[in-house]
Amino acid sequence: MASTSSFHASIAVPHRSRTGSERTSLGACCSARIDSQFAPVTLKCGRTGGGRRAGSAVVVKAVVAVEDYVSGASSLGEITKGDFPILDQEVHGYKLVYLDNAATSQKPASVLKALRDYYEGYNANVHRGVHALSAKATDEYELARKKVADFINSPSDRDVVFTRNASEAINLVAYTWGLTNLKEGDEIVLSVAEHHSNLVPWQLVSQKTGAVLRFVDLTSEETLDLEQLKGLLNERTKLVSTFHVSNVLGCINPIADIVEWAHAVGAKVLVDACQSVPHMAVDVQALGADFLVASSHKMCGPTGMGFLWGKSEILESMPPFLGGGEMIVDVFLDRSTYASPPSRFEAGTPAIGEAIGLGAAVDYLNRIGMDRIHEYEVLPLNI
């Protein structure tokens, strides 16, 4: 008999809409409260937070057999719940089950151990020393980069740039590729449902370059209006920048299709994958996009760490984002020569422990399996 205690659950089930986008039945922002073995489940879905549109909340009730849910999930919850030390507490008299993962995820013990091992065992700077601690720190830091590259099926780990978060990764592209390639009259296509991090940088670049922002609306089903998107694309379009998965609307954009349409007019594509990388298998080669960004803290990794993936030939063409140590080859009083990517975009001492922690988070997700995670997350509405 499965245990039946009160808990909260995030529910999101994708299906194909008339427009070709995928979306969840109730949205990835939904939460469920279950208080008994067979009980009404109150699903609350709101369209607020994270820099998205504000809107009214919707409350839906359903009856779910909790025992079937737990057993049907192949006991994934039972297997993993002990991995997160923070969950060993009660909040308001209930055993804590944390599901605000769209904002930030909790950290499994293996990630906390990786951070502790670095700071207690081999804390040193990377790429700068020949002593034992520095060599080990450098090896582990670069191993984390390779783990991320493999996780998203990058052709090379040199195409992965570590950043503070996805916001910085988008700004990096905006202020290097954007300022170099955009001019007055060029067009940048965004959706009206983008996170502020994928809107404000392009507003700033637009003001500096004279490029024009074009916006794709949503359909009545709250998915991207793909017909409108195709209609906006023309020879002036230089970039399409959009989310892969929305944590507010619950829709999954057909990125491979969007890339095909954008590339047909010569435009580049940037994908905000913050909400897809932690919840499903993401393959940058299959998607075909030119840039992809994500944040560590949403995928069971530490805060203060994210990454930019870019096609190697595009990264090679981009100027530095920040100046300082590590991103140079030679420095003279009147000039400097710059390192190749990714070092070119990683000025100064990086967040070494956080990168290593991200590598441990990738290991953790891989041990479970991304397909299994996705199946578990969509299971409740398949009951």
Steps between C-alpha positions, in 0.01 A plus 500: 500500500645836402531761769250783475601829652421857412728639234511749216567397141584682181294372206576555133400279207592608147275439203492635148282805441336608177787740436766232525641609835496267794348614825399356833138437583510732799836671469832431661420750772225277638525350846299225663423436865409143594398425858391136497520176306194583286433871524403805299807661351494877481700621202594864507632656184606862493665709233721717713864518597839472339458803284201367308153633436269539795160334486224345701547168675294196414404234753403154376406197712543135415506167681825305487595166650823591674599137540479448124703813444782386727513142374456601136799732521727195546565632851720779364385730777581236761840443343603864489332670795784404735754662270404854606598586859284812507185288463555341840284758677138600550336824388162597649473154650550312173798312370667736254479416132655792315367572152592860430761364263411742223648770726789294637555133572627340817840332506562128545761384749739410219509862383554628854781246540668616178499858628632394839771280346626792293510754781640253755728296278637686198396866515727680254479714190470338158719531190762696697707261710713188470463387861287198589193686625483727195547207262217305662272806510568565131434138408169492691391838360562390142344160568183684604502679165528167319212359706278792399604464136416130499172566682374722217681302226735782404750407226778642721545607859672812364155619391386527864567831676448522875312810616340619825153399379284491188438875524871569466523249217232687302669832573828353380344419164321835485811708565745299291316345207218755515702821502732359233234377258189715548442835334218747450197341337594143590233305685504283813201270548388419856177370649277695739554224758876528541667529838637848567847351455416431137337836442689779677844420346349525153327827590839641601669370185215637291557845649872481420473362147167619364382143454124451530327258736212296357270297725311176449166480680337200663204304372180450697658177623790702640756352265727693268318617186720316253322635193563854619861410570551371148336815366743723691810335357661682208838606364531763775464240778839439659402317818215299648537466877240298689439250778503126456258430787296759689472445874196729505297400195612140487555500124794334326613684191585293188856631492622288209220638282566858612869454422419373151277800426749750643800355320307513173516882518856508635412568865669354805304334785560525875315257728425569867514142627484571873174308536573219256852386590396388853187316388566327168782386278634797300716441193651817355594327177146374446351841581737672259501833686799733497500581872348332806510619860412343836550549875659255742271581791192378311656159434600397854829689480639797694395860456734748334566269205353464153620431151485615143527250220577637156601365163878505488531713187272765648681508835831537315366807320384677817711759687557473877219590739716593801870577529741358755711200580461166323329641188826619344803346327736800510467839666695811404453856616333598175321180401406144592433182311208287610467133579279264306157409636397413761785674686438820302168539681609393850697799630634484855478227759186298426252343740713187529313316773167584339615361164612180669166488680321537166699203373380300800142607427534374143629169637199480729249568221675250275485230766123538516460549125337798332237289325402349833481843661275628223272196522470543876412868470221444248359191670235660729273615219530166325329323790 
